[in-house]
Amino acid sequence: MRIEDTEKLISQGIARVMDEGAGYCDARFYSEDGSETIALIDGNLEENTASYESGLGVRVLHGGSWGFAATSRAEDVKETFNRALTNAKTASMLVNIPLDMGRMPGIKGKYSSPVGIDPFEVPLKEKLAFLEELDSNLQADFIQRRIAYIYLQRMKNWFWNSEGSFIERNLTNCFAEARIMALDLDSQMQIRSKSLHTPGSGTRGWEMVTNPGLWSAKTETIKEELAQLLKAPEIEYGKRSVILLPGQGFLQVHETIGHPLELDRILGYELSYAGGSFVTLDSIGELRYGSNKLNASAYGSIENSPGSFGYDDEGTPERDYLLIDRGILVNCLTSRAMISEANQTAGKTIFDQSGGASRSTAFYKAPIDRMTNVNILPGEDGSLTDIIAQTEEGILLDNPRSWSIGSNREHFHFGCEIAWEISSGKLTRVLKNPTYQGHTLEFYANLSAVGDESTWVVKQVPNCGKGEPNQIMEIGHGVPVMRFDDVITGERS
């Protein structure tokens, strides 16, 4: 399918379903949705795959219910609009709360990820050479397994809706990780890894992948740390302060702030698959989510992040707004139809505009409420060195190894790759198999230090799963170093 072949048909299709009584219609045409994965395991090429898709997805709102249909065949564009309208009419017979998109002026816009070198134009030979050099740097006699991979994405799509919007987007994402493993003295497998992150600024093409400061220059560091883990004692059970580096802090934010604040989850749409949320509509503006040091935002203007995409899949421009203000929950991750349902359910206006969080992973999947850039804002407690010096007894944690989340995100249990013990404000020894757990609100109430901008980085997430059928989405989390007090760590013997 080509944009030239479909644009007129799409405009005609939107006009036709509106003439037949639809309240709203939009269409997303993907001229290209491609990805590439290259992975080395122990120096051997284990994966070299590429995918490519193109097609059209159509949503129609009729009688307060959605209908959706998709096609990859140019000759089926008219029929796709017909099926979406029929599906909406059928669904409207079962509607309890009629959805309404409200009224917005049409938007003309364009967004492109900032890219220096298009990763899809880089020769395969050059990509393999880069990974082979990285793998060589990961080698040591005691290391039993090495993994190095890159995952690249490029998407070009166009959006139209019945309000007159027309938006073009060109999105590029680059993900990468190096991981090494070895058996410790107790024959337990230990892991150290380093993934590609962004500073939040700059470009995000192949030049980001090959920037040594963003991940690939850390091979000696993770080898040294893995060697320490193999001889390290087990962490002891007890309550202590926990300092999360961004490598672990991003997952804490993702699971216990990001997902609980997706409005469709609050309204019960994820219950059968991924659970709900302890947050209710009455929580907005009232719930104390954490200490006064907790400030969380949905920040669409981060220059370099997979959570920056310009416009969501309803055509709403990305916004910068607070989710949590000095510990108080003030907003959620929202889309236009979901705020309509929420306001009707509450019997009052809780949300006055969409948060631009309606996103889909493919042309053949309907948009749902998804995280964007969910961040913790930098604090005023200094650098990592400063926060360690201010900590009497605790541990410093990095990189997730396991996680378990309560069905409503009300509690959690995380395992990490590595811990450093802190005693009297100094790092002392490495501890293996660290875990920590807590109840979400109690945990954030004990947030006692938030690092400054020198500790803040954007961690990339290539694999956030949600929805039925499942959709795997890419997002970013800007996080500083954070310290939490009185945390349960380790496991009871």
Steps between C-alpha positions, in 0.01 A plus 500: 500500500623852418386830645424628150262208439311527825472866605195578286329172598562573869347847477200357319465223759502744792237718332280201424490356855434846641208538258366170635480634855843438650605738776869481415738315268876476463739310277869414537696399192844343551710515186780332693522325835832317513739352752836327504660284770860380507622289791829331584517228765852405600623665185274300270233664287180356649247743354492720194137576426307780336129570472297736287130585505273756342127557515201699613310500830158667532301591812138608498304626800127438454233491766761548770705190405814436303529292186840415357623335182830477313643392168833474318332496157449824311193359325330440838506857634130564438402166652716572807298813579181300452614229741609753763158668481316167519709395800421828676126464437507145635696601811263791567219255576690400816629837612459606865682831497499665156845626408548848362812648344387854575579771249847609395619709207685318225878493531757507224834375624818304442746333736828322432735341751833684503734271304854556382567166329202289397577158658323321213744653252805369687643189325450170681875442488556817703237405758651154542848644535379729776339211691801274447732760649263545792488123553878483494512763775258291710724193504680370808597152618239491777207614281281212382245677282510825302208667324513815291211622290350798323133553418405773251161643400382737230140606441341742255129569530226749424191585704166647394183557700150635449597830664737581214827395661788384282825394669815339367741316731842347440621311806834329559606301805829330588535253787806299602635296790811313608462220757750262662439204730699260717446249783592615850653291779152364582439398137245777457498695176589865544439769238627846422367701210505844345235635266502798267350809664462859385596826670163639393659725240674453168419263216390137514629334185790262453726769647329443836562124486871551437543777760728324752391718790141376477571129556773326299793645696373336819624149418796509739277635777240224473773234475658626822162511671408149387832371632416657838153345496643151460672529838244723672293404804123478482308805612351458847133550573412824674374855471740762369524796266503417130656722233382421148725582208310590178565146375256377766307819569344501152326167563378616841342802333368296208318243713382705798435845348466458124263204478278596798441843344379377159137609500360200315652276768341716772165454323545121501598426141811295586356288779481173310856520371742724688300605804353829611615790713469599864436853371135605468338801339453647847877484548572780253598811691464322835726196526838541668711278278832570672713745691537865404811405303297300247432692179401292197417625153379397158756689298450491125774749419800281579700535181642150497279221634286216362220661701520816285281470191352843439135404471312203639282268292198726544693797362543665841832684537724364774478707816724583791307476824535381856358168612614533861573839655701498825354163587137569402341321203371771264453333161513175304603364160192560288339492157197688369242221521619381840470846658142509368421171675681607818315831526164331437576231758604757761209730422735795479793631298818340627700528178460798268729387220675191368852426615594377152544141616299314236745271321504194279789274408384418146251599233290192576464572873267756656654774716482467879624712791878456531785655688695774325806648673414440864777663700613590847618860497852568631519602862726714717690236695819510299698238313514125558811556710314754712203268559724207593689724745167596661396134548589330826407140418364375170559345161548636150314301231529471122317321217192279534532125500149399609175671588161417644220757514169493688189468283411865565861624523453543874815308593814366332805277537814562289824310462809682372829401341726657760508687832769703667481523877511848654629551853557837665465680169747284306477211254649193664444166322301340220200282591340244270136404436357826637123538525271764641125529544233733623153646477492769235366795701703416809812461287465840333410660834850399607669671205766698686743619231479578128816563302569811297524529120845338500335171601207519252497285185233367263473123516347334195233229514452303176252242630214636710210257457134591539162433346309210347615418239835586653685809378873545565581871529819707525527770766754699697543586867711792617614417852754633749664314787241447777528392864222330696518428873377205712474260208473123542804349326619144456302182568416332830705184548 
